[in-house]
């Protein structure tokens, strides 16, 4: 090639691609033993039989963790979505000029805050508050509803993890929605107002216009929530459990890895089982994030942003 | 009439949403301050230099963890920054080429990647062959987490330079190396430095990638790059899970220290910019 500049830079790009490929390869090879032994059962059963010195007696199924990851992340998105839309609309349309910028700075701080600080706050503040003021009253009065049917003992539950994750991903989701909402041409706003629409009706129409951005923010926020580890593992309860109730303790894939990996090496197949769980998280994360990014990119192209 | 009611409800709704969005941060800062300040007062400055107290008695300090965080963040920067900057430059210089586009896509995906998976990966390729947790493994994991941020910032900084500067530099007869690294790099400096600082601030607070790589060390400051090393977030994570009252106090103190460091780095940075990506 005639471009020495390009050639000398290429090795570094190759390194990044190489690392990524190696990562995929490592996840596949490391989870291979458990696939060979159990097949698809690793993903569709909820068992955790770890016996020392007898690899044949071991059996692992991580369905509870997959269920917990999806459950808590959906809760997080359900909490984050209304908050982030409300916040974005407020900041762009209604916040007084003076507090606009500070509000955005605050959410940026929240998005960058070390997650362990959310974790310690979750354990010592959020868990007792939710247990005493939300879970207990709901359980005592409405335990016939399946969602509220589990007696909240410690307060460590899907709900706690979902709420904490919701708080953590709201700033991120709202920054995406904010950018999209800001891009809506001013003439649209004028046009709708000139028809005599109320502010509520205008916002409703404009939000319809940025629907793809909102869908993308849901996917990307889900991707963040599903990958979060330490804050969740501190509040989710870490129990192999598949229960419909919000108040039941459970596991998530990342908290399962965080909790079990340290001791996994004394067993024959546990490391492999945890890598298989990691591979699943890998794939979910990839699908959700690529989906979100494609939708976002298409929208920006289409609207000429 | 109904429209007016809806309007009122809507305005109340978004105001409440906005308040609920930012309120947790105030409560978190308030709680960390209320719980952490007494601990720091009681332990004094030694909190920053002493080693961890035994379970159940006294406070000691978090010196090894602070030192470890400094060591692995520095090492991670040494490993990650050069690769990240050059990759970012490549993506900015060849935005239309297939490799350039793929690089950009890959970087954006890596930015959203669950960090625990990075830790697991480094464990498998470095910790197991070496037979022990180590500072270098922790640094590699953090470097992989940091890289996409720095690369994306670098790319954007280069792309935001008006094309005329590039033309002018080329018209002087400079080679592409000199155009990019002498002329354009100077102009993109602010964006690049921002990316580096944000990347470093981000990884200094990371816990998940360190769980199975750095290993943690509470009593020994530094034993070598191939030996386990502590980190402040990791220490907090481990202390919370202990049943001892004094360990919880230390965890709050350490959280306050971490929060202050984060705010001290992040806030000036954020205020000097229009927007950031996190």
Interface residues (C-beta under 8 A of the other chain):
Chain A: X3 X4 X5 X6 X9 X10 X12 X13 X15 X16 X17 X19 X20 X22 X23 X26 X27 X30 X82 X83 X84 X85 X86 X87 X89 X90 X91 X94 X95 X103 X104 X105 X106 X107 X108 X109 X110 X111 X112 X113 X114 X115 X116 X117 X118 X119 X120 X121 X123 X124 X125 X167 X170 X171 X172 X174 X175 X198 X199 X200 X201 X203 X220 X223 X224 X226 X227 X228 X229 X230 X234 X254 X257 X258 X261 X262 X274 X275 X278 X281 X282 X285 X286 X289 X290 X293
Chain B: X3 X4 X6 X7 X9 X10 X11 X13 X14 X15 X16 X17 X18 X20 X21 X22 X24 X25 X27 X28 X31 X32 X35 X82 X83 X86 X87 X89 X90 X93 X94 X99 X102 X103 X105 X106 X107 X108 X109 X110 X112 X113 X114 X115 X116 X117 X118 X120 X121 X123 X124 X125 X144 X147 X151 X175 X176 X177 X180 X198 X201 X202 X204 X205 X206 X207 X208 X211 X212 X233 X236 X237 X240 X241 X248 X251 X252 X255 X258 X259 X262 X263 X266 X267 X270 X271 X275 X276 X278
